[in-house]
Amino acid sequence: MVNKSPSHHSLLTFKQVACHRDDRVLFSGLNYTINSGDIVQITGANGIGKTTLLRAIIGLLQDYEGDICWRGQSLDGRVIDKDIDKSANGNTANESTDNESNANENTDKNANKGTGNHRYDFTSELLFIGHLAGVKQSLTPRENLQFLANLHGTTAYSLDQVDDALAQVGLYGYEDMPGHQLSAGQNRRIALARLYLNQATIWVLDEPYTALDTQAIKKLEALFVRHAEQGGCVVFTSHQAPAIQTLRILSLSDYVGDHKGNLDE
């Protein structure tokens, strides 16, 4: 959990990590350390493997080379079942089909299979939000947040906690409106409201600025900074240039050689 008075130390480490798509190398030789207090943007051309790297971190991708470590211990993501996101397959047409956005809730229920017990510890400190909103369209914002809490195995939030989180993301007055009646940006805000409720150490976010207006982006970046100042870390992808003074950039372009810019993401 996040330490209110942090001493900065390494959290996530990549050691000679390489990812492939089919028989093509996306990137290779990735050596990089993310410390507590870091806000890291993963950048690079379309198809370079940004989302692929996020999937490797959270355990959805098993086919990678090298080692990914959390708090100095290896995360052997390759023991995770490839169907860990199968619980989302039963969604109806008006519900979310963003399996990745629920990945951390599903991962922690599967991560203790095989020998990857340290990944179970990691997922208890992880919050992942995918590039889609990942909310159920038949549920209200309140119901979505409680549903995700139950799926994650955490104690249900109080109504006041949920309503405060929704107010923080600009959804005051929309608490009881079904997702299918809300805009894309409002559905995105439901997902981001989890950042105000979850006490995870590491936030892994795929294109978190999608469908957000300028004011919402500014508030989200302030939340990133606050989380980092409390000893957490944020890892995210975005095609936008964040206005965060302490931002670190991990450019996958430095690890792709002749493959730079030639692949579709």
N, C-alpha and C positions, 0 to 999 in steps of 0.2 A: 504494500500500500504506500501511498505517497507520504513522504516525510516532510513535515511542516518546516523543519530547519535543516535543509539538505546539506550534506557534504558530497560534492560531485565525485562520482565513481562510474566505472564502465558498467553498462547494462547489456547492450546488444552488440555482439561482435561477429563480423563476417571474416572467414579465413579461407582465402582462395576459392571463393564461391563462383560457380559457373552455372548458367541456366541455358537450356536448349528448347527449341520448338521443332518437333519432328527431328530432322537430322541437321538442323542449323543451330549454330551457336549464337545466342542472343548477346550474352556478355560473359566474360571469364576473368579470372584473376582478381576478383573483388576482395580487397582487404580494407576493412573500415570498422571503426568503433564508434558507437553511439553511447554517450554518457548521460547520467542523470542531469537534468537541466538543459538538455539539447532539444532544439526544434530543427528537424532535418527534412528538407524538401528533396525528393528524388526527382531528378530531371533527365531529359533526353528526348530524342526524336520519337515520333510515333513508331511503335513496333520494336523499340529498343529493349523492352522487358521490364518496364516500371511496375506494372500490375503483377507480372510474373514474380518479381522479387517480393512484393507484398504477400503473395500467395505462399511463397516459400517460408516467409517469416511466420505466418499464422498457422502453417501446417497443412494447407490445402494442396500444395504442390510437393510431391515426394521425389520427383525426378530432377534432382540437382546435384551438383558436385561440390566438394568442399565441406565446410562446417559452419553452422550458425550457432552461436553460443549466447545463452542468457545468464547473466551473473556468473560468467566464467565456466558454465557447464554446457555441454553440447545439447542442442535440441535436435534429436534424431527424428525429424519430421517424417522420415520415410517409414516409420512404423504406424503412422496414422492411416486409417481406412480412407480410401479414395471416395467413398460415398458418405463422408461425414456430414455432408449437407443434404442428405436424402430427405430429412424431415420437412424440407420446404417443397418437395416435389408434389405434395398433395394440394397445393394452393389452387384455389379456383381462379377463373380468368380475371376477376376483379380484385384479386389479392396480389401481394408482392411475389414476384418470381426472382428476386435478387437473393439467390442462395448465399452468396458471399457475405452479404451484410449481416447474416445471422451466424457466420462461421465461428465466431468465438464462443457463442453459446453452445453450438453443437460440438466444437472441438473439445471443450473441457469434459464432455461426457464420454469421449472416445479416446482421449489422449493417454489414459492409463492402460490401454491395451498394449500387448507386446512388452517391450523393454523401455518405452519412452516415458518413464514416470516423471522425468524432469520437465517434459513438455506440459504435463498436467499442472505442475507448479507455475509454469510460465503463463498458461492460459488463465489462471486465476488472477494474474496481474495484467491481463490484456483486454483492451476494448478495441474491436475492429468495426469500422463502418465502411461498407463498399461504395462503389460509384453510383449505385442506385439508392433510392430512399430506403428500400427494404422494410417497408411498413405494410401491414395488412389493410387493404382499402375498405374492407367491411367494418373495421374497428375505428373507434374515435381515437384522438391523440392520447387521452387518458388510458384507454383500454390497450392501446399499442404499447405504451411504456410499461404497464403492469404485466402484459403478456410477455414482453422481452425479459422482464425481471424474473418471472416464473420459469421461463425457458432456460435462463442462465443459472437458475438454482439459488438466487439470492432472495433475501427477505423482501416481501412486498413493500413497496414504498407507501408512505402515507399520502392521503389525498393532497395535503398541503405541500408535500415535497414535489409531487408530480405537477401540481398547478404552478408552483414556483418555477420549476424547470421550464415548463411551457411558456410562462410569462417571460422568462429570460431570453427565449428565442422568438419572441414576438407573436405568440399564439394565444395570448389572453383573449378570452371571448370565443375561442374556437375549440375549447376542451372537449365538447360533446358532439362535434360535427364529424361524421364519417369521413374517412380519408378520400373516398371517391368524390366528395363534394369540395375538396380542397385543391389548391393549385399545386403544381410540381414543386415550387419553392416552399410552400407550406408543408408538404409531405417531407421534403428534405429536412425541414426544421424539426419535425417530430423525431427523426433519427438523431439529429445533433443534440436534441434535448437530453439524450442519454449521457452526454459529457458532463452535465450538471448533476447527475445522479450517481454515476458509477465512480468508484474509488480506485480504478485501475491505475497502475504505474505507467504503462506504455499505451499510448493511443496510436493505432495504425489506421490511417484514413486514405481512401482512394478517391481523389478528386472531390474533396469536401466542399469546395466553393460552387459546385454545380447548382444552378437554379437559384443562387442567392444574390440579393442586391448588394450594393456597395456598403450600406450601413450594416447589414447582417455579416458581411465578410469582415468588416472592421471589428465587430464585436467578437466574432469567432477567433480572430487573431489575438485579441486581448486575452481571451480564454486560454489560448495556447501558451501565451507568455506566463500567465498566472500558474498554469499547471507545471510548466518548466521550473518556475521559481520555487515551487513547492517540492521539487525533487523528482518530478516525473519526466517523461520524454515524449515527444510527438514525432511521428514519422508519417509523411504524407506525400502524395503525388498531386501535382497541379500544373496546368499550362499557364497559369497566371503568375505574376511576380508579386509575392507577398510583401507587405510593408512591415516587416519584422526585423528590427535592428540586429538581433542576436541569431538570425537565421543561418544555419549551415546548409550547404548545397552538396548533395551527393550526385554527381553527374555520371550517369551510366555510359555517356559518350566516351569516357576515358577508358572503358573496358570492353569495347566492341570491335576494335580494329577495322578491318575492311567491311564489316557488316553495318557500319554506321549509316542510319537513315534508310536502309534498304528493305526493311521488313514492315509488315503491317501489324499494329498492336491489336 
